[in-house]
Amino acid sequence: MTKKNLRLLYGVLFSMILSLSSCSSDDSTSSEDIPLSADIFQSTVGKKVAFQGLTNKATSWLWDFGDGTTSSEKNPVHVFAEGGYYTAKLTATAADGSSVSREIDLAVDLTPYILLTGGPTATNGKTWRIANAHSAGDYFANADASLSPFAGAPNPLPGGILGAGLGLGEVYQDEYTFHFNGDYSMDLKDGAAFSGLVYQFLTTGGVGIKNPSSDQDFGLCTGFYTPEPNATFTYVENTDLTVSSVYGPGFALTYNGVSTLSFSGTMFFGMIDYERKVIIKEVKDNTLKAIMFISASPDYAPLNTHALVLTFEAVK
């Protein structure tokens, strides 16, 4: 190789070295300019949550899982003792002592009971009220085995019918609160509860009626009621519920494999009548559908003749 060619080769190599050195310097400068940062990625299976801390410049990590436990691992796997709603927090700290935090909301293993009560982190419980808008599945039923629609009522119930149609709009304001530990309370805004008309006449002689329905054919009203203190509730899934019914053999019917609510003392949910147990057809994050039985005929009381299938909404 001639000296001229060697000089040309050395020149090309020197240029490449300078170029690589320049790129390396830019990358280093760019890296130094990126601030301390953190983000969270997670995947959930049942009560087990795998966390990944996506951080830059961090030298230590502190996780608060929202259930009273913590971890200093960068990518911990945590098993929650109870399903529920949690807020997990990651605090990433750099070598110079500066730190940054990020949070993520988790919905862990949401059972129907947790959806009903809000879970262990809902310190004020979860509150429900009858949904004014109603839904396609809301209707007035016969208390027979299939809960067939009552022919004298619209099906489905139109929005606001308890108010505009029956003059009982105040029942949309009453609130019912369930706590994870089994405590139960209610807030009756006007001191009266949604109730059956026959029940009020036969148990109070009518003096307990505050507001009779504008359409007596439905047998509904509001009746004075003072909620009991220190009340509790019981929620049972997949059970057989036997209630009185004019349609059943021996004036009783059993609904198999249903979820039920029952209450201490004289407490109730949604509506007060002879039968205090309620069937919960479904419960979701923001809505639940309940079946409440009514004794609407003085000739058969206290046997159930009808039922109300109503949607409740979570109070935010």
Secondary structure, DSSP 8 states (H G I E B T S, - for coil): --HHHHHHHHHHHHHHHHHHHHHHHHHHHHHHHS--EEEEEEEEETTEEEEEEEEESEEEEEEE-SSS-EE--SS-EEE-SS-EEEEEEEEEEETTS-EEEEEEEEEES--HHHHHH--TT-TT-EEEEE-TT--TT-EEEESSTT--B-TTS-SS--TTIIIIITS-GGGGT-EEEE-TTSEEEEE-TTSEEEEEHHHHHHHHTTTTEEEE-SSGGG-EEEEE----TTEEEEEEEEEEEEEE-TTSGGGEEEEEEEEEEEESTT--SS-BSS---EEEEEE-SSEEEEEEEE---TTTTTS--EEEEEEEEE--
